[in-house]
């Protein structure tokens, strides 16, 4: 624990590959919530690892709007079936 009573963490820089439209939605949501992208992803992951929903109903409504704006049609069921388009590796 830190002097403020909050848990201390050690963050590392990492490079991850992520679907382009999904990244746009996450970045926009982080901006909307006044968070860094890393903080948003940490929160989502920590909630998921405890089997908890990371977003309130109001935030989910915002996510629906962002998905529409950025054309993100992928769903959770698609997550294990995603494949790179031929010739599009970067």
SVG drawing of the C-alpha trace seen along z (x, -y; Angstrom):
<svg xmlns="http://www.w3.org/2000/svg" viewBox="-28 -13 36 32">
<polyline fill="none" stroke="black" stroke-width="0.4" points="0.0,0.0 1.1,-3.5 1.0,-6.4 -2.5,-7.3 -3.7,-3.8 -4.0,-2.8 -2.3,0.4 1.1,-0.2 1.6,1.3 4.5,1.8 3.5,1.1 5.4,2.3 5.4,1.1 4.0,3.7 3.2,3.9 0.0,5.7 -1.8,6.2 -5.5,5.4 -8.3,5.1 -8.3,1.6 -12.0,0.7 -11.9,2.2 -8.9,0.0 -10.8,-3.1 -13.8,-2.3 -11.6,-1.7 -9.6,-4.9 -12.7,-6.9 -14.2,-5.4 -11.1,-6.1 -11.2,-9.7 -14.9,-9.9 -14.2,-8.6 -11.0,-10.8 -8.8,-7.7 -5.6,-6.6 -6.1,-3.6 -4.0,-1.5 -6.1,-2.4 -9.3,-1.5 -7.8,1.9 -6.6,2.6 -10.0,1.9 -11.7,4.1 -9.3,7.0 -9.5,6.8 -13.3,6.9 -13.3,9.8 -10.9,11.8 -13.4,11.6 -16.4,12.3 -17.7,8.8 -19.2,6.5 -16.8,3.6 -19.4,1.1 -22.5,-0.5 -25.7,-0.7 -24.9,-4.3 -21.4,-3.4 -22.7,-0.5 -25.0,-3.0 -22.0,-5.1 -20.2,-2.0 -23.1,-1.1 -22.9,-4.6 -19.1,-4.3 -19.4,-0.8 -21.9,-2.3 -19.7,-5.3 -16.5,-3.2 -18.3,-0.3 -17.4,2.3 -19.6,5.3 -17.5,7.9 -19.0,9.6 -17.6,11.6 -18.4,14.9 -16.1,13.8 -13.1,13.5 -11.7,17.0 -12.3,17.0 -10.5,13.8 -8.0,14.1 -5.8,11.5 -6.8,10.5 -4.4,11.9 -1.6,9.4 -2.6,7.1 -0.1,8.1 1.6,5.1"/>
</svg>
